[in-house]
């Protein structure tokens, strides 16, 4: 029986190591970039600082004869399907100014940021390394640990993390693979780590106890079945539903109160460390004129080693076999150095485009300094505007700072969720929260507004919002429910 063979072509995208490295470079803030460049220079003798270049506004990092061509660094260039190559058009950057401070004034812009969880993170990684895991599982574990927020929660969706990892490493990472490693991390010390929310955090601490008492099981039952009632202080309702004695109920509550809602802040606090943040941008305001400056890193420009370039030229002409082999090594180092310089240029161009679009959207906020003037803005808006990928915008916004008269502002804090009002206009959650605060400030304190009543008031003001969202915003604003706002 003949077997029919059909030949077909399928176009796929595979990221090279250099392309992945380029995406990683984009995520670095200025201080990290300085160290990254120093490490690259230490590893590649063909790359060196250009100490003779004194003009900081010179955007050419190398002479024309050193410009890379498609033949020598094709692996380093991204194809048309990737969004970096289009951003080298200097016409797009004409309305930008570049601020370079090599005279020491940059020191005034350095800010000490306390990082509470650096040793905490290392402790979790140490626990991870003690487990009998494959190299892949350990890498997944490190990625999960580094994705935890300052309180020790994993707020990110596991499926999205799997997609992000698959994209970064060009290897399929399934959600189940991540969940398997995540479940192991959830058993680490301190208990409660890597939970998705408060309920899971507290339950993990109870379930991870080696010795469980009657109080422990009652506490687990309360959290599993009556978390909302507990947050609303409906204690009598919970006790009657559980059908346990008042003494047992109070003991269970004491068990819950002994738990830590922020496991990352529970220990290692004495090992806080400070890192220096140098803002990547500066925004200045003159009336209604808002200008964005790119703060260049303080290290000198980079160049290709002339010694290595000459060696490559001489060795490649030689008929000596050993010198021919040496020329291949030198060629590889020179090409890597050229690619690295180009990667830094692409990083800079991309950062400018993203920051420019964000500042344009939030211009009013920079003028007034009032957070209520922040417009609804999400990563997708910026990505669509500049023709980029959402993941690229996210990498740039994640840990970059803008220096302003109000202090240093994390770029990602300029993104604000929004929703449509009854007129179809997109309004920011900040605006809605302010309206919520105004309603509560004006309420009759002897008869506070319920969440349902607040919903109706906001509807009258053209804000369509659910009761559950009102409760969520109250929690974020640290505003108690009506029972705790009531005064005699």
Secondary structure, DSSP 8 states (H G I E B T S, - for coil): ----------------HHHHHHHHHHH--HHHHHHHHHHHHHH-TTEEE-TT---TT----S-GGG---HHHHTTTS--TTSSSGGGG-GGGGTT-EEE---SSGGGGGEEEEEETTHHHHHHHHHHHHTS---HHHHHHHHHHHHT--TTS---S-HHHHHHHHHHHHTS---HHHHHHHHHHHTTSSSTTTT-SSHHHHHHHHHHT-SS--HHHHHHHHHHHHHHHHHHTT-HHHHHHHHT--HHHHHHHHHHHHTS-S-GGGSS-GGG-EEEEEE-SEEEEEETTEEEEEEE--SS--EEE-HHHHHHHHHHHH---HHHHHHHHHHHHHHHHHHHHHHHHHHHHHHHHHHHHHHHHHTHHHHHH--GGG---B-HHHHHHHHT--HHHHHHHHHS-EEEETTEEEEGGGG-B-EEE-TTS-EEEHHHHHHHHHHHHHTS-TTS---HHHHHHHHHHTT----HHHHHHHHHHTT---HHHH---
